[in-house]
Amino acid sequence: YPLCALAVSDERPDQRRVHGNPQLLAGMLCAGFDNAKGGQVFSVSLGGTVMQQKWGISGSGSLYIYGLCDETWREGFSKDEGINWVTAALRRAMHRDGTSA
């Protein structure tokens, strides 16, 4: 089963809008789990490029935690280890970025 369906727009990139506001732009993360393929993460850039990744972060606070996530990510996290990894990353992003709180 597909984890997410992506719609392709025939609008020009400068005409795409978030909540009807042409000044807001957003990329997207799409993630899920199934028994056949396990966990999967896809990142969709502002330009529409879809990339499969081991993990993904986005938002203003993500700028502060890319190094942390690169350094601490490993394959095979247990469920609790994964939750702890995400919690630590969110905590760091919220501490550094006032708009992430």
C-alpha positions as a Markdown table, in Angstrom:
| # | Residue | x | y | z |
|---|---|---|---|---|
| 1 | Tyr | 0.0 | 0.0 | 0.0 |
| 2 | Pro | 1.3 | 3.5 | -0.8 |
| 3 | Leu | 2.3 | 5.5 | 2.2 |
| 4 | Cys | 1.0 | 8.7 | 0.7 |
| 5 | Ala | -0.4 | 10.0 | -2.5 |
| 6 | Leu | 1.1 | 13.0 | -4.0 |
| 7 | Ala | -0.8 | 15.3 | -6.3 |
| 8 | Val | 1.0 | 16.9 | -9.2 |
| 9 | Ser | 0.0 | 20.5 | -9.9 |
| 10 | Asp | 0.1 | 22.1 | -13.3 |
| 11 | Glu | 0.5 | 25.5 | -11.6 |
| 12 | Arg | 3.8 | 27.2 | -11.9 |
| 13 | Pro | 5.9 | 26.9 | -8.8 |
| 14 | Asp | 5.5 | 30.6 | -8.0 |
| 15 | Gln | 1.7 | 30.2 | -8.0 |
| 16 | Arg | 1.6 | 27.4 | -5.4 |
| 17 | Arg | 0.1 | 28.5 | -2.1 |
| 18 | Val | -0.3 | 27.3 | 1.5 |
| 19 | His | -3.7 | 28.1 | 3.0 |
| 20 | Gly | -4.4 | 30.3 | 0.0 |
| 21 | Asn | -1.6 | 32.7 | 0.8 |
| 22 | Pro | 0.9 | 33.1 | -2.0 |
| 23 | Gln | 3.6 | 34.3 | 0.5 |
| 24 | Leu | 3.7 | 31.0 | 2.4 |
| 25 | Leu | 5.6 | 28.0 | 0.9 |
| 26 | Ala | 6.0 | 24.5 | 2.4 |
| 27 | Gly | 7.8 | 21.3 | 1.7 |
| 28 | Met | 6.4 | 18.1 | 3.1 |
| 29 | Leu | 7.4 | 15.0 | 4.9 |
| 30 | Cys | 5.5 | 11.8 | 4.4 |
| 31 | Ala | 6.2 | 8.8 | 6.6 |
| 32 | Gly | 4.6 | 5.5 | 7.5 |
| 33 | Phe | 5.1 | 1.8 | 8.3 |
| 34 | Asp | 3.9 | -1.4 | 6.8 |
| 35 | Asn | 4.7 | -5.0 | 7.3 |
| 36 | Ala | 6.1 | -5.5 | 3.8 |
| 37 | Lys | 8.6 | -2.6 | 3.6 |
| 38 | Gly | 8.8 | -1.4 | 7.2 |
| 39 | Gly | 9.3 | 2.3 | 8.0 |
| 40 | Gln | 9.7 | 4.7 | 5.1 |
| 41 | Val | 10.2 | 8.4 | 5.0 |
| 42 | Phe | 9.8 | 10.6 | 1.9 |
| 43 | Ser | 10.7 | 14.3 | 1.6 |
| 44 | Val | 9.0 | 16.6 | -0.9 |
| 45 | Ser | 10.9 | 19.8 | -1.7 |
| 46 | Leu | 9.4 | 23.1 | -2.6 |
| 47 | Gly | 10.2 | 22.4 | -6.2 |
| 48 | Gly | 8.3 | 19.1 | -6.0 |
| 49 | Thr | 11.3 | 16.7 | -5.9 |
| 50 | Val | 10.4 | 13.5 | -4.0 |
| 51 | Met | 13.3 | 11.8 | -2.2 |
| 52 | Gln | 13.2 | 8.7 | 0.0 |
| 53 | Gln | 15.3 | 9.2 | 3.1 |
| 54 | Lys | 16.2 | 7.2 | 6.3 |
| 55 | Trp | 14.9 | 10.1 | 8.4 |
| 56 | Gly | 13.5 | 13.6 | 7.7 |
| 57 | Ile | 13.1 | 16.9 | 9.5 |
| 58 | Ser | 11.5 | 20.1 | 8.4 |
| 59 | Gly | 10.6 | 23.5 | 9.8 |
| 60 | Ser | 12.4 | 26.5 | 11.2 |
| 61 | Gly | 13.9 | 24.5 | 14.1 |
| 62 | Ser | 15.3 | 21.9 | 11.8 |
| 63 | Leu | 18.2 | 24.2 | 10.9 |
| 64 | Tyr | 19.5 | 23.8 | 14.5 |
| 65 | Ile | 19.4 | 20.0 | 14.6 |
| 66 | Tyr | 20.6 | 18.6 | 11.3 |
| 67 | Gly | 24.0 | 17.9 | 12.9 |
| 68 | Leu | 22.5 | 16.3 | 15.9 |
| 69 | Cys | 20.3 | 14.0 | 13.8 |
| 70 | Asp | 23.2 | 13.1 | 11.5 |
| 71 | Glu | 25.4 | 12.2 | 14.4 |
| 72 | Thr | 22.9 | 10.3 | 16.5 |
| 73 | Trp | 20.8 | 8.4 | 13.8 |
| 74 | Arg | 21.4 | 4.7 | 13.5 |
| 75 | Glu | 19.6 | 1.8 | 11.7 |
| 76 | Gly | 17.6 | -0.5 | 13.9 |
| 77 | Phe | 16.2 | 1.7 | 16.6 |
| 78 | Ser | 13.7 | 0.0 | 18.9 |
| 79 | Lys | 10.4 | 1.7 | 19.2 |
| 80 | Asp | 11.5 | 3.3 | 22.5 |
| 81 | Glu | 14.8 | 4.4 | 21.1 |
| 82 | Gly | 13.1 | 6.0 | 18.2 |
| 83 | Ile | 10.7 | 7.9 | 20.4 |
| 84 | Asn | 13.7 | 9.0 | 22.5 |
| 85 | Trp | 15.6 | 10.1 | 19.4 |
| 86 | Val | 12.7 | 12.2 | 18.1 |
| 87 | Thr | 12.0 | 13.7 | 21.6 |
| 88 | Ala | 15.6 | 14.7 | 22.0 |
| 89 | Ala | 15.7 | 16.3 | 18.6 |
| 90 | Leu | 12.4 | 18.2 | 19.2 |
| 91 | Arg | 13.6 | 19.4 | 22.6 |
| 92 | Arg | 16.8 | 20.8 | 21.1 |
| 93 | Ala | 15.0 | 22.5 | 18.2 |
| 94 | Met | 12.5 | 24.1 | 20.6 |
| 95 | His | 15.3 | 25.2 | 22.9 |
| 96 | Arg | 17.2 | 27.0 | 20.0 |
| 97 | Asp | 14.3 | 28.3 | 17.9 |
| 98 | Gly | 11.8 | 30.5 | 19.6 |
| 99 | Thr | 9.1 | 29.9 | 16.9 |
| 100 | Ser | 9.3 | 26.1 | 17.5 |
| 101 | Ala | 7.9 | 26.3 | 21.0 |
